[in-house]
Amino acid sequence: MSANPITSALPAPADSRPAVTVLSGFSPGAVHAAARALLIADDRLLVVSHDLTGIRDGLVRRTVRTADRLLEQTTVELVHGCVSCTLREDVLPTLARLAHTRPGDDIVLVLPPSVEPEAVASACAHCRVDGVPVTETVRFDSYVTVVDADRFLDDLTSSDDLRHRDLHAADDDHRAVAEVVVHQVEFSDTVVLWSRPGTDTLELSRIGTLVHRLAPWAVQVPVGTSRSLDCTGLTTLVRRTGRHNPERPGLLGLALEGRPIAVHDTGSSEVVSLLFESRRPFHPQRLHDALDELTGEALRGRGQLWIASQPDTVVAFESAGGGVRMGGLGYWLAALPPERWTETSIGRRIAADLTWDPYYGDRRTVIALIGLHLNHATTTALLESCLLTDAELAGGTETWHALPDPFAGCFP
């Protein structure tokens, strides 16, 4: 008699890898206060942090502690003083080493203010320690960003670069403060909204709405409205939640996979989210001329563009702190032979199939703009004025290449 496949099935083995919670945020005081609260709730928890004050000289100071004991405090000398080298040469190897020497102890990795959580996830996808992928040794359970309600809006609207606050990781690190702040929030699966008993309740509500517009996929955990903090309750809400999905694409790849990049908003609230979509390509010169006005109105912009003069290229778009970053995301599927489509993700191919246009294929613009008192009608009209006119569209792709293009050569 053959065994019954239902009754003979064995349960899946339990995952014994230590769970890593990655804790980020631009306000060190709030981030470290949250880390201390997690330590208080679990005396076996390890907190790993790195001081990057000397990184431009190739020096990084690593600290490992429990609730009641300092386990390590070491200065590490790097071959190259940069964030990616720090992650590959010390941060991830430290996590793997602790998983072997202290099995069963979960880890909270506290990131310095200038380090973006997506950089950690990217390094994890490629880093090996002693020949073994780091993800086989530890499990990245969740990415948690701590937002200091009293500072968040000031940082988000700042025009400062990191170097203005002496936080740049290298001489060629020209990132804006606002850029780092939004990246920390947008990559998180959990946002701890850190406030104090004296924080204005209306302002706290506005910050919560703004965070939701920036990261509608994240769970918000408000703390600090009372004079005591429930450390155990906070631990329950942010640790061992399993919220991180390592298969989720980076933010600029979300729209390509058909995932939402903005909350549908009627524009009736103070914090406004606008989603602009178009099958018609942008005129490169008119788009270029409108960028200052667009970024001046919106606190945050993100998405993908289709530009007529470069019809085969997916162009990534993001803005924060008054600055704009644009870059190539590869080719539209419609510009590739079908046998190369398998080089892209299944999610992207499914999204393209669901929205495929007989003429344009998967080419389309999807942009999210988020701001305070952002005018839907005016902003939409500005974007529409940058699209090709009927006459320009009728000229066909042969004429589009001849359009004046300030972006020529920018998206290899």
N, C-alpha and C positions, 0 to 999 in steps of 0.2 A: 504494500500500500504506500502510495506517495505521501509525503508530509503535506499537511494543510499549509499553504503559503501564508495564511493569515495568522494562525495560531503559532506557527514556528518562527515568525519574524522576530528578530531580536531588537530591543530598543537601541536607538542611536547612542553611542558613547557620549558621556558628558564632556563638555569642553573644559579641559583643565588649565588652559592658558590663563595667566593673570590678565584681568581686565584693565585696560588703560583708559583713563579719562583725560582728555586733552583740554586744559583750561587756558583760555586766552582772554585778552582784553587790553584796552589802551590805558586804563587807570590802574597802576600797580597796587595801590593801596586796597582797592576793592577786590582785585584778583587774589591777592595774598590773604585778605580777610576771608574770602570764600574758601580758599585752600585750608586755612586754619580751622574753619567750621567743619570741613569734611574730616580733618584729622581728629578733631575732638570726638566725632561720632564713631570712629573706628580706629582702635589703637594698633591694628595690624597694617593700616594703610601706609604706603610710602609716598612721599611727595618729592619729586625731582624738579629742580629749578636751575636755571643758568643765568648768570650775570654776564651780559655782553658789553660791559663798560669798556673793556680793553680789546674788543674784537678787532678793531682796525689795526692793532699791533699784534694780532694773532693770538691773543690770550682770552680764554673763557674760564669763568669760575663756576664750577658745578657744586651743587649742594643736594644732599639726600638726607631726609629726616623722617622720623615718625612723630607721633604726638608728643612723646616725652624724651626723644633722644636724637642727637645729631649724629648721623651715621657716616657721612662723608662731607668734606669741604675741601675741594681740590682745584688748583689752577691747572688748566690744560693748555698746552701750546699747540697751535694748529699750523699746518704747513701753509695754508692760505686762510686769511682772516675773512670769512664770509659766512652768511647764514647757512647756505647749502652744505658747506664743509663742516660746520658745527653739527648739523643734523646727521650727516653721514659718518663723521669721525668720532663723535662723542655721544650725542643725544640718543640715537637709536641703539648703538652698542651698549650704552648704559642700561637701557630698558631690557635688552636681551640678557645682559649679565645678571641683573637683579632677578629676572625671571628664573634663572638657574640657581642662584645662591639663596633666594628667599621664595621658594615655590609656594603658591597659595596666597601670597600677599598682593593685593591689587595696588595699582600705581596711579597717582595723579601727576601728569606732566604739566608743569606751569610754564607757559611760554613768556618770554620777554615781550614788552609792548610792541616792538618793531617786527616781530615774527608773526607771519600769517599762517593760520592753521592749514590752509590748503597746501602750503609748502611742506608741512609735515606729512600730509597724506600722499603727496607726490613722491617724497623721498621714500616712504614706506613701500610704495609700489615697486621700487627698484633696488632697495638696499638689502644686502646680505651681510650677515655677521657670521664669520667663520664658515662661509659657504652656504649658510641656511637663511632663507628669506626671513626677515624680522617678523613678518606676520604669521609665521609658523610657531614663533616663540611666545608672542604676546598677542592679545586680541584688542584692537582699538574699538572700544565699546561706544564712546560718544565724544563729540566735539562740543564743548561748552564755552560760550563767550559771556563774560561778565560785563555788563553795561552799567557804568556809573551814571545814574540819572541826573546828577548835578553837573556833570561835565560833558555828557554825550553830545548835546546839540552844539556846544561851543567847538568841540573837536570836529564835528561833522561839517560845520560851516567855515572852518578855518581855511585860510589860503596858505598856511605854513607847509613847508617841506619838513621831512624828518630832520634834516640837517639844521634847521632853525632851532630845534630843541635838542640838538646834539644826540639824536637817536639813530642816525644813519649807520647802517651796518658796514658800509664801505664807501670809499671816495666817490664811486660811481652810482651810489644809491640815491636816486632823485625822487623817490616816492613821496607823495603828499600825505600829510597826516590824515586827511579825510579819506583818502584811498585805502589806507591801512585799516582805518576804523570800519569802513563798510565791508571790506573783505573779511574781517574777523566776524562780523555779524552774519553776513550772507552765507558763509561756509558752515556755520554752526547748525546743529540739530536741536540744541537747547540754548536759550538765552536767559541768564540770571539777571533780572532787572534790579540792580542794587540801589537802594535808596536809604534815606535816614528819616527818623521820626519828624524832622522839621521840613522835609521836602514837600513842596506845594503839591497837593493832590491833583489839581488840574494839569500842572506841568508833567507830573508822573504819568497821567493818562495820555497826554500828548506824546510823550517819549515812547510809551507802550504801543501806541498806534503807529508811530514812525518805524519802530523796530519791526512791527508786523508787516508794514508795507515793504520793508527791505528784505525780510526773511519770513514770508508767510508759511513756509514749511517747518519753521522752528517752533518748539514748545517754549512758552514764556513762563518763567518762575520768578514772581516778584518777592523780594525780601526787604526787610529793613523798615517797614512801615510802623513796627512796634519797637519798644526799647529792648526786647529780648529776641534772640534768634534761635529757632528750633533747628539745631544742627542735625539731629536725626531725620527730621522731616526734609531738610534740604538734601541730605544724602539720598533719601528715597527717591527724590524727584530728579536727581541729576546723575547718579551712579548706577551702573548695571541696568541701564534702560534698553540697551541694544538698539539705540536709535541710529547709529551710524551705518550707512550703507556704502561699503567700499566700491560698489559698482556705479554709484551716482556720478555722473560726469561733472567736470568743473563748471563753474557758474556760466562761463561764456559758451559752453556746449549744451546748456539746458534747452534752449529754443530749438536747436538742431534736432534734438531728440523728441520734440513735441511736448516738452514739459513746460508748465506755466512759469513765467518769469515775473509776473505782476499780479496783484489783486485787482479784480474788476472794481472800478471806483466811479461813482457818478460825479465826483468833484464837489460834493456838498459839504465835506468836512474840511478842516484846516489843513490836514495832512492829505495830500492828493497823490494818487497813483494813476498814471496814464499809460495805456498800452496802445502802441501804434503798429499796424500791420499793413503791408502793401505788396501786391504782386508786381507793381510797376517800379522799375529801378530809379535810383536817384541820379540826377544830373550832378557830376562830381564838383563842378565849380560852384553851383548854387548851394550844395550841401556844405561845402567848405566855408562859404561866406556866412552861413547861418549858425555855425558851431558856437561862436561866442555868445550869441543870443540864447541858444538852447541851453548851454551850460550855465549861463547866468541865471536862468529861471529855475533850473532843476538842481536839487542837492545831489541827485544820483541818476545816472543813465546807464543802461546796459542792454546788450542784445546783439543782433547780427544785422548786417547791411548787405544789400545788393546794389552795386554801383555800376551804371551802364557802361562806362569805359573799360571796366574790368569784369566782364559778365561771367567769367568762369570761377571767380574767386569769392569764397565766403569771407566777409570782413567782420571781425569782432569789433564791437564798439563799447566803450565804457567811459564814464566821466564822473569825477568827484573832486571837490575842492577847487572847482573852476577850471580844472585841466581835463584834457581828453586823451585817451589812449585808443589807438586803432591798430589792428594787426590781422594777418592772414590766419584763417582757420582751415585752410585747405581748399579743395574744390567742391563745387556743387556736384551732386550725383549726376545731374543731367549733363555735366561736362565730361564725365568719365565713361569709358566703355563698361557695359554691364558686368563683365568679368571682374572688374576692380571694385565693385560695390561691396563685396565681402570683406574688403579691407576696413570698412567702417563698422560701427556697432549695430547690433540687431535693432536696438531702439531707434537709431537714426533711420534705418531702412524702413521700418514700420511707419514712422512719422512721415517720411517722404511719400510712401505709398498711399497713406490716408489723405494727403493734401496735394497729390500730384496734379499739376496743371498740364493739359495737352500741349500747350505752347511753351510755357516757361519751365516746366518740370518742377523741381523742388526749390527753384530760386524764389526767394521772398525776403522782405525786410520784416523783422520783429524787434521792436524797441520798447523798453519800459523806461519811463521817466517818473521820478518821485521827487516831490518838493512840498514846500509850504505855500499855500495859496496859489498853486500852479493853475493857470487858466487853461482848461481843457480845449475850448474852442480856438483860442489864439495859438496855442502850441501846436494843435493838430493842423491848423491852417498854415503855420510856418513850415511844418514838415511836408505837407502836401505841395507847397509852392516849390519845394526842392526836387520833386519828382519830374520825370520827363513829361513834356506836354504831348498831346495827341500827335502833333506834327512830328516831333522828335521821335516818338515811339514808332511812327509809321516808316521812318527812314530805315529801320532795321539795324541789326548788330553791326553791319558793315560801316555804317555812319557813326555809330556810338564810339568806336575806337578813336575817332578824330575829335571828339569833344575835348575842350580844355580840361586838363586833369591835374590838379595840385597834388593828388595822391599817387601819381605815376611812380612806379618803382618802390612804393612803400610796403607792398604786401607780397613779398617773394613767395 
